[in-house]
Amino acid sequence: MAAITTAEILFRYSTTSGSAGNSTSSTATGSLGKYMASNGWSGAANDLFDDISGAENTALTDDYRCFFVYNSNTLNDLQNAVIWFTQADALGATCSIAVDVITASAANSASAQAAQIANETTAPTGAQIVTGAFSTTAITQGTALSLGTIPKTQCRAVWIKRHAQNNAAKTGDDLTINVAGDTGAL
């Protein structure tokens, strides 16, 4: 067996539509939990959150998105998986992450694979997220949040919270999501 490659660990949008995971496509604004979408989150500018409006900035608005970490490898589990982020500009909006309480599930599961929120400003709370709160300190592999084991062809949901800071307009404020883990004995 070959080790899991970077290309086999995918980020996917979430969708509240459909009747199972990996069966319906989604968009950034539709990434409000429930199922893993059939299409990926590319990481390009504005492909998860839109620009913060002046009104949202003044109101210190919090926006939420759910995405999935998908182990598309068909032979190996991603063991001891962790997730962390780095943010390019601490003076722009701040971000934090949380892991959904629902454990890894088959990509095409008919059971909900993540909590579902009503709209982008509704927070998943309490029992819906593993950490109990969004983490602003999961910024290195040493402080990363645990995803546990993501078995072959299964996925795990993660939430991102973006908090407007009521600062001057920013360009190029971005976030990088990192995942690491072990393939295990081969």
Backbone bond lengths (Angstrom), bond angles and torsions (degrees), N, CA, C in turn:
res aa  C-N    CA-C-N  psi(-1)  N-CA   C-N-CA  omega(-1)  CA-C   N-CA-C  phi
1 M - - - 1.454 - - 1.517 109.40 -
2 A 1.307 115.66 142.89 1.452 121.47 177.43 1.529 109.57 -93.07
3 A 1.319 115.70 152.85 1.461 120.90 178.52 1.525 110.55 -66.07
4 I 1.322 116.23 158.23 1.457 121.63 174.40 1.521 107.74 -66.22
5 T 1.316 117.03 134.40 1.460 120.90 178.36 1.528 110.14 -99.63
6 T 1.316 115.42 161.46 1.460 121.14 177.24 1.525 110.84 -55.44
7 A 1.318 117.20 -38.90 1.466 121.69 -178.37 1.533 112.67 -66.09
8 E 1.329 117.90 -14.77 1.467 121.04 -178.98 1.533 113.08 -94.90
9 I 1.331 116.67 -6.11 1.465 120.95 174.60 1.521 106.10 -101.16
10 L 1.320 115.76 107.65 1.458 121.77 -171.60 1.522 111.62 -110.96
11 F 1.330 115.51 149.95 1.458 122.06 170.99 1.525 106.82 -103.48
12 R 1.319 116.05 128.15 1.457 121.66 -179.44 1.527 109.49 -124.03
13 Y 1.331 115.98 145.20 1.463 120.75 171.02 1.527 108.67 -62.50
14 S 1.328 115.80 167.50 1.463 120.89 169.84 1.522 108.07 -109.31
15 T 1.318 115.40 163.08 1.462 120.71 179.34 1.525 109.75 -144.11
16 T 1.316 115.52 144.13 1.460 120.21 174.75 1.528 110.42 -96.35
17 S 1.326 117.16 1.10 1.469 122.91 -179.21 1.521 111.13 -96.36
18 G 1.325 114.80 166.54 1.455 120.46 176.70 1.512 112.06 85.18
19 S 1.344 114.22 -175.35 1.462 119.52 -177.71 1.522 112.31 -123.56
20 A 1.340 116.22 5.77 1.462 120.46 178.67 1.524 109.30 -164.37
21 G 1.310 114.88 162.37 1.453 119.76 177.10 1.517 111.87 -70.49
22 N 1.329 115.18 156.38 1.466 123.46 175.05 1.526 112.97 61.39
23 S 1.352 117.27 25.78 1.458 119.94 -178.69 1.527 113.59 -122.17
24 T 1.323 117.09 -13.20 1.461 121.53 -176.26 1.519 109.00 -133.40
25 S 1.322 116.81 136.77 1.466 119.46 177.30 1.527 109.68 -79.59
26 S 1.330 116.01 166.91 1.459 120.56 -178.31 1.520 109.52 -146.66
27 T 1.304 114.34 -177.11 1.462 122.91 177.87 1.521 108.30 -132.30
28 A 1.318 115.93 174.64 1.464 119.76 176.75 1.529 110.51 -58.95
29 T 1.320 116.49 -48.74 1.465 119.30 -177.38 1.525 112.40 -69.28
30 G 1.321 117.84 -19.95 1.456 121.73 177.71 1.513 113.95 -90.01
31 S 1.328 117.48 1.31 1.471 121.70 -176.84 1.525 110.60 -83.64
32 L 1.324 114.48 72.00 1.462 121.76 -176.18 1.526 112.12 -115.42
33 G 1.337 116.69 22.26 1.453 121.31 174.65 1.516 114.76 99.55
34 K 1.300 115.84 -166.44 1.470 131.42 178.77 1.519 113.45 82.39
35 Y 1.351 119.30 -71.64 1.458 121.40 -176.64 1.531 110.97 -124.14
36 M 1.332 115.68 155.49 1.455 120.45 170.62 1.526 107.73 -74.36
37 A 1.327 116.76 129.58 1.466 121.56 177.85 1.526 110.00 -74.31
38 S 1.322 115.37 163.23 1.462 120.76 179.82 1.525 112.44 -83.15
39 N 1.323 116.88 -6.82 1.467 120.10 179.95 1.523 111.23 -117.01
40 G 1.323 114.09 156.37 1.450 120.95 -174.43 1.509 114.84 -89.64
41 W 1.309 113.20 160.59 1.457 123.44 171.76 1.518 104.85 -97.82
42 S 1.312 117.68 117.21 1.464 121.52 -170.63 1.517 114.98 -82.25
43 G 1.318 117.55 -26.63 1.454 120.18 -176.73 1.515 113.31 93.77
44 A 1.323 117.81 4.91 1.471 121.42 178.21 1.534 109.69 -73.57
45 A 1.328 116.02 164.14 1.463 121.48 -179.53 1.525 110.73 -55.98
46 N 1.318 116.21 136.42 1.462 124.83 177.04 1.532 113.54 59.45
47 D 1.324 118.58 23.71 1.461 118.34 -179.99 1.528 112.85 -95.67
48 L 1.324 117.63 6.59 1.460 120.93 171.81 1.526 110.26 -129.10
49 F 1.323 117.21 -44.23 1.462 122.39 176.28 1.522 108.99 -123.20
50 D 1.338 115.75 146.43 1.454 119.94 173.21 1.530 108.84 -81.76
51 D 1.326 117.12 177.59 1.453 120.79 175.62 1.526 109.56 -65.99
52 I 1.309 116.19 148.44 1.461 121.29 176.69 1.526 107.92 -79.47
53 S 1.320 116.33 125.46 1.465 119.88 178.41 1.523 109.99 -75.25
54 G 1.312 115.75 165.78 1.463 120.34 177.17 1.520 111.31 -59.46
55 A 1.327 116.28 -42.58 1.466 120.55 179.78 1.530 111.20 -64.74
56 E 1.352 117.33 -41.91 1.472 120.91 178.01 1.525 110.65 -64.56
57 N 1.324 116.57 -39.19 1.457 121.50 179.91 1.529 110.43 -63.21
58 T 1.326 116.87 -49.11 1.466 121.75 -179.91 1.521 111.19 -61.92
59 A 1.326 116.64 -37.77 1.471 121.51 -178.31 1.522 113.32 -80.67
60 L 1.336 118.00 -1.48 1.467 122.38 -178.43 1.539 110.80 56.43
61 T 1.317 115.84 44.06 1.460 122.95 -174.88 1.529 112.51 -64.65
62 D 1.317 115.32 138.28 1.459 122.68 171.51 1.527 107.97 -102.53
63 D 1.330 116.42 130.18 1.460 122.56 174.98 1.521 108.36 -117.85
64 Y 1.337 117.29 149.13 1.456 122.89 -176.64 1.516 110.60 -128.39
65 R 1.327 115.56 145.09 1.460 122.21 173.53 1.527 107.74 -140.33
66 C 1.318 114.77 148.75 1.457 122.02 175.07 1.519 107.94 -116.76
67 F 1.320 116.29 133.03 1.458 120.82 173.27 1.524 108.00 -135.02
68 F 1.322 115.38 168.88 1.461 120.27 -177.91 1.509 111.33 -118.29
69 V 1.329 115.27 143.72 1.456 122.79 168.07 1.525 104.35 -97.46
70 Y 1.342 115.68 119.66 1.461 121.94 -173.40 1.521 109.89 -117.26
71 N 1.335 116.28 119.89 1.461 122.14 174.73 1.528 106.79 -87.64
72 S 1.325 116.56 96.96 1.467 120.10 -177.17 1.526 113.17 -83.88
73 N 1.331 117.34 -0.65 1.462 120.71 177.14 1.528 108.58 -63.82
74 T 1.317 117.32 136.04 1.463 121.07 -176.73 1.528 113.67 -94.62
75 L 1.343 116.98 -1.40 1.467 119.54 -176.58 1.520 114.74 -120.16
76 N 1.343 117.47 -26.50 1.472 120.23 -170.63 1.519 113.49 -126.28
77 D 1.322 115.38 143.63 1.459 122.20 172.08 1.528 108.82 -80.99
78 L 1.328 116.91 145.60 1.460 121.85 171.40 1.518 105.88 -91.53
79 Q 1.327 115.98 102.08 1.462 121.93 -174.54 1.528 110.47 -91.15
80 N 1.337 115.48 152.21 1.466 121.90 177.89 1.527 111.63 51.21
81 A 1.321 116.76 40.37 1.465 121.25 -177.58 1.520 110.44 -69.70
82 V 1.323 115.70 139.63 1.458 122.81 177.48 1.524 109.11 -134.40
83 I 1.340 115.18 158.29 1.461 120.99 179.14 1.521 109.43 -136.49
84 W 1.335 116.00 139.48 1.458 121.93 176.05 1.519 108.34 -149.06
85 F 1.319 115.65 170.89 1.457 119.58 -178.37 1.522 110.70 -138.06
86 T 1.312 115.00 157.64 1.463 121.53 170.66 1.515 106.55 -126.45
87 Q 1.316 115.41 143.08 1.457 120.86 -178.08 1.517 108.19 -117.79
88 A 1.344 115.90 134.36 1.460 121.31 -174.27 1.518 113.56 -72.48
89 D 1.318 118.81 -36.06 1.459 121.11 -171.83 1.515 109.74 -137.45
90 A 1.311 117.44 103.62 1.461 121.25 -178.02 1.528 112.53 -68.18
91 L 1.330 118.20 -11.52 1.462 120.31 -179.28 1.522 112.96 -88.27
92 G 1.321 117.11 -10.33 1.464 120.68 176.01 1.510 109.10 -86.12
93 A 1.324 116.76 -153.21 1.464 120.52 175.22 1.523 108.70 -63.48
94 T 1.318 116.60 148.34 1.460 119.61 176.64 1.526 108.93 -100.53
95 C 1.313 115.51 151.22 1.459 121.09 -179.64 1.513 110.40 -125.45
96 S 1.317 114.57 155.60 1.459 121.74 174.24 1.527 106.66 -147.64
97 I 1.340 116.10 161.34 1.462 120.77 -177.70 1.523 110.77 -129.57
98 A 1.327 114.43 157.15 1.465 122.26 175.37 1.526 107.98 -146.61
99 V 1.313 115.90 150.83 1.462 121.83 178.08 1.524 108.14 -98.76
100 D 1.330 116.58 131.59 1.464 121.25 178.94 1.524 110.06 -63.89
101 V 1.310 117.02 147.96 1.458 122.45 -177.23 1.530 112.93 -68.92
102 I 1.330 117.85 -25.16 1.466 119.82 -179.70 1.527 108.87 -70.97
103 T 1.315 116.18 126.06 1.466 120.88 -177.51 1.522 110.69 -69.90
104 A 1.313 115.89 172.94 1.466 121.33 -179.96 1.522 109.96 -52.59
105 S 1.325 115.23 142.85 1.457 120.21 -178.80 1.519 110.32 -140.59
106 A 1.319 116.26 162.18 1.458 121.73 178.19 1.522 109.07 -58.77
107 A 1.320 116.52 142.60 1.455 121.54 -177.07 1.522 112.77 -53.77
108 N 1.316 117.65 -35.15 1.465 121.75 -176.53 1.528 113.41 -103.66
109 S 1.311 117.34 24.97 1.463 121.44 -178.10 1.521 111.79 -59.75
110 A 1.332 116.44 138.10 1.464 121.64 176.07 1.526 111.14 -85.36
111 S 1.319 117.23 -15.21 1.469 121.08 174.94 1.519 108.38 -82.13
112 A 1.314 116.58 148.39 1.464 120.26 179.11 1.525 109.44 -53.49
113 Q 1.322 116.07 135.74 1.464 122.17 -178.70 1.523 111.96 -100.32
114 A 1.339 116.29 -7.26 1.469 121.92 179.54 1.525 108.32 -159.83
115 A 1.305 114.92 164.49 1.460 119.69 171.27 1.524 108.33 -61.38
116 Q 1.305 116.70 161.55 1.462 121.67 177.45 1.518 107.80 -126.29
117 I 1.334 116.41 133.86 1.463 120.47 177.41 1.528 109.54 -110.62
118 A 1.328 116.13 156.73 1.462 121.85 -174.75 1.526 112.88 -73.41
119 N 1.317 116.85 -35.70 1.465 121.47 -179.85 1.522 108.79 -157.92
120 E 1.324 117.31 174.76 1.458 120.75 -172.18 1.521 114.69 -67.88
121 T 1.320 118.67 -13.89 1.466 120.05 178.90 1.525 112.73 -103.29
122 T 1.327 117.50 5.68 1.464 122.18 175.77 1.521 108.37 -92.53
123 A 1.310 116.94 125.49 1.465 120.89 -178.34 1.516 111.83 -84.99
124 P 1.353 117.05 137.26 1.468 118.33 166.28 1.525 105.90 -71.46
125 T 1.310 118.21 133.13 1.463 119.74 -171.95 1.510 112.79 -129.98
126 G 1.324 114.10 168.33 1.452 122.81 170.99 1.508 114.66 48.58
127 A 1.333 115.94 -117.55 1.462 122.45 -175.49 1.517 112.73 -68.84
128 Q 1.339 118.61 -7.96 1.457 120.42 -178.87 1.527 113.26 -78.41
129 I 1.317 117.54 -19.81 1.460 120.20 -179.92 1.516 110.61 -125.06
130 V 1.312 116.08 137.04 1.460 122.45 -173.96 1.515 112.79 -59.30
131 T 1.326 117.00 -44.23 1.458 120.32 -173.68 1.510 113.29 -75.89
132 G 1.339 118.78 -12.07 1.450 121.24 -178.60 1.517 112.33 81.63
133 A 1.321 116.49 -18.13 1.462 121.95 178.80 1.518 108.29 -158.93
134 F 1.297 115.84 160.34 1.459 120.27 176.54 1.524 109.09 -77.02
135 S 1.329 115.78 138.28 1.460 121.93 -177.76 1.526 111.09 -98.95
136 T 1.321 115.17 128.60 1.459 121.12 171.99 1.526 110.33 -98.49
137 T 1.333 116.51 -5.31 1.467 120.36 -175.34 1.524 113.69 -102.63
138 A 1.324 118.48 1.16 1.475 121.24 178.27 1.531 108.10 -81.71
139 I 1.335 115.47 65.55 1.465 121.06 -171.32 1.531 113.53 -113.26
140 T 1.323 116.68 1.80 1.465 121.61 174.34 1.520 107.36 -141.74
141 Q 1.308 116.65 166.46 1.454 118.84 177.93 1.527 110.24 -63.15
142 G 1.326 117.62 -30.78 1.456 121.48 178.93 1.518 114.30 -70.34
143 T 1.334 117.24 -23.22 1.463 121.28 179.71 1.529 111.60 -111.59
144 A 1.318 116.34 13.15 1.469 122.44 -175.35 1.524 112.05 -64.14
145 L 1.329 115.33 157.89 1.457 121.94 174.49 1.524 109.48 -88.11
146 S 1.320 116.38 143.77 1.460 121.07 -178.87 1.524 111.29 -81.00
147 L 1.323 115.12 133.16 1.464 122.29 171.44 1.525 110.46 -100.96
148 G 1.345 116.31 -5.71 1.456 120.54 -175.89 1.514 110.46 72.04
149 T 1.319 116.37 -151.26 1.466 120.86 175.78 1.518 108.64 -93.95
150 I 1.327 115.48 131.87 1.462 120.88 173.13 1.526 105.79 -108.58
151 P 1.345 116.50 101.61 1.460 119.37 -178.04 1.533 112.43 -60.76
152 K 1.311 115.21 163.74 1.474 120.91 178.36 1.522 110.13 -52.34
153 T 1.317 115.86 137.74 1.468 126.45 -179.56 1.533 113.61 54.39
154 Q 1.333 116.36 31.44 1.458 120.64 175.62 1.530 110.08 -121.76
155 C 1.332 115.97 171.39 1.459 121.55 -174.87 1.524 111.32 -138.75
156 R 1.339 114.92 163.70 1.475 121.98 178.16 1.521 108.33 -142.03
157 A 1.317 117.29 135.47 1.469 122.75 -175.96 1.524 112.37 -86.99
158 V 1.339 114.28 143.13 1.459 123.30 177.15 1.526 107.66 -132.77
159 W 1.315 116.50 143.70 1.465 123.01 177.93 1.518 110.26 -110.64
160 I 1.327 116.33 142.16 1.463 122.40 172.75 1.521 107.87 -118.92
161 K 1.308 115.01 133.57 1.463 122.05 174.67 1.529 107.37 -111.24
162 R 1.334 116.83 128.09 1.470 121.54 175.10 1.520 107.65 -112.32
163 H 1.330 115.75 125.84 1.469 122.03 -176.91 1.520 109.76 -113.65
164 A 1.333 116.32 117.06 1.467 120.87 176.56 1.529 109.64 -67.43
165 Q 1.321 116.90 140.54 1.463 122.05 -173.43 1.533 115.01 -105.92
166 N 1.332 117.45 -0.32 1.467 121.93 -175.21 1.527 110.83 56.33
167 N 1.323 115.31 45.13 1.462 123.07 177.17 1.522 109.60 -103.89
168 A 1.313 114.66 174.70 1.462 120.11 173.78 1.523 109.23 -62.94
169 A 1.320 116.02 156.84 1.468 121.19 -179.55 1.518 110.82 -55.67
170 K 1.330 115.91 141.59 1.467 123.01 179.83 1.511 109.87 -125.26
171 T 1.313 115.35 148.24 1.457 121.71 172.73 1.516 107.67 -122.48
172 G 1.316 117.57 137.13 1.458 120.88 176.47 1.510 114.53 80.84
173 D 1.320 118.81 17.05 1.456 121.78 175.01 1.526 106.21 -76.70
174 D 1.328 117.08 116.47 1.453 118.23 -175.50 1.511 112.28 -139.48
175 L 1.316 114.37 175.29 1.454 124.06 -174.45 1.520 108.31 -135.47
176 T 1.322 116.92 137.57 1.458 121.86 175.64 1.521 108.07 -116.16
177 I 1.325 116.57 127.57 1.462 122.43 178.38 1.523 108.39 -100.74
178 N 1.335 116.10 134.18 1.460 122.31 -179.21 1.523 110.01 -124.26
179 V 1.324 116.30 139.68 1.468 122.84 175.46 1.509 108.17 -129.15
180 A 1.326 116.67 138.68 1.465 121.19 175.48 1.524 107.46 -140.67
181 G 1.320 114.94 159.89 1.455 120.65 178.16 1.513 109.78 -177.90
182 D 1.315 115.51 -176.97 1.456 122.29 -178.74 1.530 109.75 -112.59
183 T 1.325 116.46 146.20 1.446 120.97 174.87 1.523 110.64 -79.95
184 G 1.303 117.09 -26.81 1.448 120.36 -177.63 1.522 111.26 91.14
185 A 1.305 116.11 -174.77 1.476 120.97 -178.96 1.513 110.19 -67.07
186 L 1.320 115.42 134.12 1.478 120.21 179.12 1.497 110.60 -109.38
